[in-house]
Structures are given as structure tokens and as C-alpha cells.
Amino acid sequence: MTDLLICKTKESDIDLIVTIENHHENLPFIIPNSKEEHHGLLTDDNIEHLLLKNGKNKIIGFVILAGLKDKKKNIEFRRIIINDKGKGYGRTAIRKLKKHCFEKLKCRRLWLDVLENNERAKHLYSSEGFKEDKKLREPILMIGGKSNNLLIMSLLENECNNTITKN
């Protein structure tokens, strides 16, 4: 497995986070947050904003988890962006985050949304046990004026136990 450290994002990391979000390889698949929005997420106790660092302690991406206070224990895997693509960091991050969400945060359901045209992400999520729940009935408008369908995928606690055991 690829070396990966997950740690809390600090205020001093926000400029780099915004740069990563606005990278041309990432923008087609997200609606980026502003610096102010990221700063607000850091102080929201319903959110976990996390850095992903490689074995050399270099920031290679970040993750945002939401719904930490949800009474039904449904946590939203709101965002993951890997800036150093093609090296297995995404899969490693997903595996570590599943374990974190189900074992430490005690969630019952981990869910996310993904653009229908983001084949790479859909494949990764499916291969890690996430199931497609539904497609939103109306496409969302992306930066640049293009619209795209949004899929909701989720992983239940009992399904996660099976994928953690296999990995």
C-alpha cells in the first residue's frame, strides 16, 4: 500500500488547498470552494477537513468529511482531491478514510456524490464497495456553463466491514 498520512488541515494550508482545487485536472469535476469557505469549514464542528501527505510529508491532496453530528450517523464524503495522480494515493486514502469513518467516527453510512462523467472516480468508488443509490433528476451547472448529472453513491457499515477485511 502507498505511504499516506492523514492529518488535520491548518489555516496555513488553505492557500495550497485552493491551488489544488483550481488545478486544471481537478476543476472539471468539482465546484471549488473559496479561501473564505475553506476557512469556515475548518471551524465547523460538523466538518472534518483533512490533509493527505505522502511518505516524504509532502501535501498531495485533501479530504472534506461532513455530517459528523448527524444523529443517524450518515457521513458525507464531501470532497477528495489528489494532486499527485496515478500513484495509488486515491485508493489508499479511500481505504484509510473508510476505516476512520466506520471505526473511529462510528458512522453507519458513508455517502458521496460524483459527476456521472468522472469515470476514474466512479470506478475507484465502486471497486472500494460504494454502490450507486441514485442519479439526481436534474443536472448541475458546472464552472464554464456545462451541465452534468450527479450520482449519489454510498457504503453501509456492514458492507464496509467486508471491504476492510478484503483490503
C-alpha positions as CSV (number, residue, x, y, z in Angstrom):
1,M,0.0,0.0,0.0
2,T,1.2,3.5,-0.8
3,D,2.5,5.5,2.2
4,L,-0.1,8.1,3.2
5,L,-0.5,10.2,6.3
6,I,-3.9,11.9,7.0
7,C,-3.8,14.9,9.4
8,K,-5.9,17.9,10.2
9,T,-5.8,20.9,7.9
10,K,-4.4,24.1,9.4
11,E,-5.2,27.7,8.4
12,S,-1.7,28.0,6.9
13,D,-2.6,25.1,4.4
14,I,-5.6,26.9,2.8
15,D,-3.7,28.7,0.0
16,L,-2.3,25.3,-1.2
17,I,-5.7,23.7,-0.8
18,V,-7.3,26.3,-3.1
19,T,-4.5,25.9,-5.6
20,I,-5.0,22.2,-5.7
21,E,-8.8,22.6,-6.2
22,N,-8.2,25.0,-9.0
23,H,-5.8,22.8,-10.9
24,H,-6.9,22.2,-14.5
25,E,-7.2,18.5,-13.9
26,N,-9.5,18.9,-10.9
27,L,-11.8,21.8,-12.0
28,P,-13.9,19.8,-14.5
29,F,-15.1,17.5,-11.6
30,I,-15.8,20.0,-8.8
31,I,-17.2,23.3,-7.9
32,P,-14.3,24.8,-5.9
33,N,-14.6,26.5,-2.5
34,S,-13.2,30.0,-1.9
35,K,-10.5,30.6,0.7
36,E,-13.2,32.0,3.0
37,E,-15.3,28.9,2.6
38,H,-12.3,26.7,3.4
39,H,-11.6,28.8,6.5
40,G,-15.2,28.4,7.6
41,L,-15.0,24.6,7.1
42,L,-12.0,24.5,9.5
43,T,-14.1,25.9,12.3
44,D,-17.3,24.0,11.7
45,D,-17.6,21.2,14.2
46,N,-19.8,19.2,11.8
47,I,-16.9,19.1,9.3
48,E,-13.5,17.3,9.3
49,H,-11.0,19.0,6.9
50,L,-8.0,16.7,6.4
51,L,-4.7,16.9,4.5
52,L,-3.2,13.9,2.7
53,K,0.6,13.7,2.8
54,N,2.9,11.3,1.2
55,G,5.8,9.4,2.9
56,K,8.0,12.4,2.5
57,N,5.5,14.6,4.3
58,K,4.5,16.5,1.1
59,I,0.8,17.5,0.8
60,I,-0.6,15.6,-2.1
61,G,-4.3,16.3,-1.6
62,F,-7.1,16.8,0.9
63,V,-10.4,15.5,2.1
64,I,-13.6,17.0,3.5
65,L,-16.0,14.9,5.6
66,A,-19.3,16.4,6.6
67,G,-22.2,15.4,8.9
68,L,-20.1,14.4,11.9
69,K,-23.0,15.4,14.1
70,D,-25.7,13.6,12.1
71,K,-27.9,11.7,14.6
72,K,-28.4,8.9,12.1
73,K,-24.6,8.6,11.6
74,N,-24.6,9.4,7.9
75,I,-21.3,11.0,7.0
76,E,-20.8,12.7,3.7
77,F,-17.5,12.2,1.9
78,R,-17.8,15.7,0.5
79,R,-14.6,16.0,-1.3
80,I,-11.3,14.2,-2.0
81,I,-8.8,15.7,-4.3
82,I,-5.5,14.1,-5.1
83,N,-3.0,16.3,-6.8
84,D,-0.3,13.6,-7.4
85,K,-2.4,11.3,-9.5
86,G,-1.7,7.8,-10.8
87,K,0.4,6.6,-7.8
88,G,-2.3,4.9,-5.7
89,Y,-2.9,7.7,-3.2
90,G,-6.6,7.9,-4.0
91,R,-7.2,4.2,-3.3
92,T,-5.1,4.3,-0.2
93,A,-6.9,7.4,1.0
94,I,-10.3,5.9,0.4
95,R,-9.3,2.8,2.4
96,K,-8.0,4.7,5.3
97,L,-10.9,7.1,5.3
98,K,-13.4,4.2,5.3
99,K,-11.7,2.8,8.3
100,H,-11.6,6.2,10.0
101,C,-15.3,6.9,9.3
102,F,-16.7,3.5,10.3
103,E,-14.3,2.6,13.2
104,K,-13.4,5.9,14.8
105,L,-16.4,8.1,13.9
106,K,-18.8,5.2,14.2
107,C,-20.8,6.1,11.1
108,R,-23.5,3.8,9.7
109,R,-23.5,5.1,6.2
110,L,-20.7,6.9,4.2
111,W,-22.0,8.6,1.1
112,L,-20.7,10.8,-1.6
113,D,-21.7,12.5,-4.9
114,V,-19.8,12.1,-8.1
115,L,-20.2,13.5,-11.5
116,E,-21.5,10.9,-14.0
117,N,-18.7,11.7,-16.4
118,N,-16.0,11.2,-13.8
119,E,-15.2,7.6,-14.8
120,R,-12.0,7.4,-12.9
121,A,-13.6,8.3,-9.6
122,K,-16.7,6.2,-10.2
123,H,-14.5,3.1,-10.9
124,L,-12.5,3.7,-7.7
125,Y,-15.5,4.2,-5.5
126,S,-17.2,1.1,-7.0
127,S,-14.1,-1.0,-6.5
128,E,-13.9,0.1,-2.9
129,G,-17.5,-1.1,-2.2
130,F,-19.6,2.1,-2.8
131,K,-22.9,1.4,-4.5
132,E,-24.8,3.8,-6.7
133,D,-28.0,4.9,-4.9
134,K,-29.5,7.2,-7.5
135,K,-28.9,9.9,-10.1
136,L,-30.2,13.3,-9.4
137,R,-33.1,14.2,-11.6
138,E,-31.7,17.5,-12.7
139,P,-28.1,18.1,-13.9
140,I,-25.9,20.5,-12.0
141,L,-24.3,23.5,-13.7
142,M,-20.5,23.4,-13.6
143,I,-18.0,26.2,-14.0
144,G,-17.8,27.1,-17.6
145,G,-21.5,26.6,-18.1
146,K,-21.5,22.9,-18.8
147,S,-24.1,20.7,-17.0
148,N,-23.5,17.3,-15.7
149,N,-25.5,14.6,-13.9
150,L,-24.7,13.9,-10.3
151,L,-24.7,10.4,-8.9
152,I,-25.1,9.5,-5.2
153,M,-23.1,6.6,-4.0
154,S,-22.9,5.1,-0.5
155,L,-21.3,2.4,1.6
156,L,-23.1,0.9,4.6
157,E,-21.4,-0.2,7.8
158,N,-21.9,-3.9,7.1
159,E,-20.6,-3.5,3.5
160,C,-17.5,-1.6,4.8
161,N,-16.6,-4.4,7.2
162,N,-16.4,-6.7,4.1
163,T,-14.2,-4.3,2.2
164,I,-11.9,-3.5,5.1
165,T,-11.4,-7.2,5.7
166,K,-10.5,-7.8,2.0
167,N,-8.1,-4.9,1.8
